């Protein structure tokens, strides 16, 4: 206890003091981890806002789509907008539908394949947008503790070098380096833990939204398939 009191009296053990007393490598590790932590929270805030907005847009679109409104009227309303999610899939399918009929489409199978292809491309693009920057969270969550551990190892090595140089095992010689090393580990965990939690949560959210878009694409494809039969069969019978 007397040794601990002497250390506290002669050394400032505040977080800022420990950072300033750390070696160059340990400082760089800490700065990098703090930057990763800031980037993690920026992604968390951005994804929380974007996913909440996407869910509201999905609900609003589905309410309008299943309200019985004409598909042509809904397409004219959305065609000139910057669409995303379900509305983007709808617009892509309707645009291909209109282009094909304007050019005198005759093959129901070919038309259905083109519409499905247009929806698949849009679905893939929208799903990729939902998953963007989640890889950064995974990287920070997996690498953060190990980077902090690297800083810990360097700090401990510095402590042993101080012991060897002073030829003393006094706690006052060992404590500062050990404290700096443990601070690097703590910062690594502070960066990694929120990143792992956020990655797991937002990956699940992205998967749910992607599944919702896939379900809508399948339902809309069936609706358009019936519309294709109704429009092309009379034309083929007349020919």
C-alpha positions in Angstrom: 0.0 0.0 0.0 2.9 2.4 0.8 4.3 1.7 -2.7 1.0 2.3 -4.3 0.7 5.6 -2.4 4.1 6.6 -3.5 3.3 5.9 -7.2 0.1 7.9 -7.0 2.0 10.8 -5.4 4.8 10.8 -7.9 3.0 9.9 -11.2 -0.1 11.3 -12.8 -2.2 8.2 -13.6 -5.1 10.1 -15.4 -6.0 8.8 -18.9 -4.5 11.9 -20.6 -1.3 11.6 -18.6 -1.0 7.9 -19.4 -1.5 8.7 -23.1 1.1 11.5 -23.0 3.6 9.3 -21.2 3.2 6.4 -23.7 5.8 5.6 -26.3 5.3 6.6 -30.0 4.1 3.2 -31.1 1.6 2.9 -28.3 0.3 6.4 -29.0 -0.2 5.6 -32.6 -2.1 2.5 -31.6 -4.3 4.5 -29.3 -5.0 7.2 -31.9 -5.8 4.6 -34.5 -8.2 2.8 -32.2 -9.9 6.1 -31.1 -10.3 7.0 -34.8 -11.8 3.5 -35.4 -14.2 4.1 -32.5 -15.3 7.4 -33.9 -15.8 5.9 -37.4 -17.8 3.0 -35.8 -20.3 5.4 -34.1 -20.6 7.5 -37.3 -21.6 4.3 -39.2 -24.0 3.3 -36.3 -25.8 6.6 -36.4 -26.0 6.7 -40.2 -27.3 3.1 -40.4 -29.8 3.6 -37.7 -31.2 6.6 -39.5 -31.2 5.0 -43.0 -32.8 1.7 -41.8 -35.5 3.5 -40.0 -36.2 5.6 -43.1 -36.2 2.5 -45.3 -38.7 0.8 -43.1 -41.0 3.8 -43.2 -40.7 4.0 -47.0 -41.4 0.3 -47.3 -44.6 0.6 -45.2 -45.8 3.7 -47.1 -45.2 2.1 -50.5 -46.8 -1.2 -49.7 -49.9 0.7 -48.3 -50.2 2.6 -51.6 -49.4 -0.4 -53.8 -52.0 -2.7 -52.2 -54.6 0.0 -51.9 -55.9 -0.8 -55.4 -54.4 2.2 -57.2 -53.7 1.7 -60.9 -50.2 0.5 -61.6 -49.9 3.0 -64.4 -50.9 5.8 -62.2 -48.5 4.8 -59.5 -45.7 4.4 -62.0 -46.3 7.9 -63.4 -46.2 9.2 -59.8 -42.8 7.5 -59.0 -41.1 7.5 -62.4 -39.5 11.0 -62.0 -38.4 10.5 -58.4 -35.2 9.3 -56.9 -36.5 5.9 -55.8 -35.0 3.3 -53.5 -36.1 0.0 -52.0 -39.5 -1.4 -53.1 -40.3 1.7 -55.2 -37.1 1.3 -57.1 -37.9 -2.4 -57.9 -41.4 -1.4 -58.9 -40.2 1.4 -61.2 -37.6 -0.8 -62.8 -40.2 -3.5 -63.6 -42.8 -1.1 -64.9 -40.2 0.7 -67.1 -39.2 -2.6 -68.7 -42.9 -3.5 -69.1 -43.7 -0.2 -70.9 -40.6 -0.3 -73.1 -41.3 -3.9 -74.2 -44.9 -3.2 -75.1 -44.0 0.0 -76.9 -41.7 -2.0 -79.1 -44.3 -4.6 -79.8 -43.3 -7.5 -77.5 -44.7 -10.8 -78.7 -43.1 -13.4 -76.5 -44.6 -13.7 -73.0 -41.6 -15.8 -71.8 -39.1 -13.3 -73.1 -40.9 -10.3 -71.6 -41.3 -12.0 -68.3 -37.5 -12.8 -68.2 -36.6 -9.2 -69.0 -38.8 -7.9 -66.3 -37.5 -10.4 -63.8 -33.9 -9.5 -64.8 -34.6 -5.8 -64.3 -36.0 -6.4 -60.8 -33.1 -8.7 -59.9 -30.5 -6.1 -60.9 -32.3 -3.4 -58.9 -32.7 -5.8 -55.9 -29.0 -6.6 -55.9 -28.1 -2.9 -56.0 -30.5 -2.0 -53.2 -29.3 -4.9 -51.1 -25.7 -3.8 -51.6 -26.6 -0.3 -50.4 -28.1 -1.7 -47.2 -25.0 -3.7 -46.5 -22.5 -0.9 -47.3 -20.0 -0.1 -44.6 -21.0 -3.1 -42.5 -17.7 -4.6 -43.6 -15.9 -1.8 -41.8 -17.8 -2.7 -38.6 -16.8 -6.3 -39.0 -13.1 -5.3 -39.5 -13.0 -3.0 -36.5 -14.8 -5.6 -34.3 -12.4 -8.4 -35.2 -9.1 -6.5 -35.5 -9.6 -3.9 -32.6 -8.8 -6.2 -29.7 -5.7 -7.5 -31.5 -4.5 -4.0 -32.3 -5.0 -3.1 -28.7 -3.1 -6.2 -27.7 -0.2 -5.2 -29.9 -0.1 -1.8 -28.0 -0.2 -3.8 -24.7 2.8 -6.0 -25.8 4.8 -2.9 -26.8 4.0 -1.2 -23.5 5.0 -4.2 -21.4 8.2 -4.5 -23.4 8.9 -0.9 -22.6 8.3 -1.6 -18.9 10.8 -4.5 -18.9 13.3 -2.3 -20.6 12.8 0.3 -17.9 13.4 -2.4 -15.3 16.5 -3.5 -17.0 17.8 0.0 -17.3 17.2 1.0 -13.8 18.1 -2.4 -12.3 15.1 -2.0 -10.0 11.8 -3.9 -9.7 10.2 -1.0 -7.8 6.6 -0.6 -8.6 7.2 3.0 -9.5 9.4 1.9 -12.4 7.0 -0.8 -13.6 3.6 0.7 -13.1 3.5 3.5 -15.7 4.4 1.2 -18.6 1.9 -1.5 -17.5 -0.8 1.2 -17.1 -0.1 2.5 -20.6 -0.2 -1.1 -22.0 -3.6 -1.8 -20.3 -5.0 1.5 -21.6 -4.2 0.4 -25.2 -6.1 -2.8 -24.5 -9.0 -1.0 -23.0 -9.3 1.4 -26.0 -9.2 -1.6 -28.3 -12.2 -3.1 -26.5 -14.0 0.2 -26.5 -13.7 0.3 -30.3 -14.4 -3.4 -30.9 -17.4 -4.1 -28.7 -19.8 -1.6 -30.2 -18.6 -2.5 -33.7 -19.4 -6.2 -33.1 -22.9 -5.4 -31.6 -23.7 -3.0 -34.4 -22.5 -5.3 -37.1 -24.7 -8.2 -35.8 -27.8 -5.9 -35.4 -27.5 -4.1 -38.8 -26.6 -7.3 -40.7 -29.9 -8.7 -39.4 -31.8 -5.6 -40.4 -30.2 -5.6 -43.8 -31.2 -9.2 -44.3 -34.8 -8.5 -43.2 -35.1 -5.6 -45.7 -33.5 -7.7 -48.5 -36.0 -10.5 -47.8 -38.8 -8.1 -47.8 -37.7 -6.7 -51.2 -37.3 -10.3 -52.6 -40.8 -11.1 -51.4 -42.3 -8.1 -53.1 -40.4 -8.8 -56.3 -41.8 -12.3 -56.4 -45.4 -11.1 -55.8 -45.1 -8.3 -58.4 -43.6 -10.7 -60.9 -46.7 -12.9 -60.5 -49.0 -9.9 -61.0 -47.2 -8.8 -64.1 -47.2 -12.4 -65.4 -51.0 -12.4 -65.3 -51.1 -9.0 -67.0 -48.8 -10.3 -69.7 -51.1 -13.2 -70.4 -54.1 -10.9 -70.6 -52.4 -8.5 -73.0 -50.5 -10.9 -75.3 -52.9 -13.8 -75.6 -55.6 -11.8 -77.6 -52.8 -10.4 -79.8 -51.4 -13.9 -80.5 -54.9 -15.3 -81.1 -55.6 -12.5 -83.7 -52.5 -13.4 -85.5 
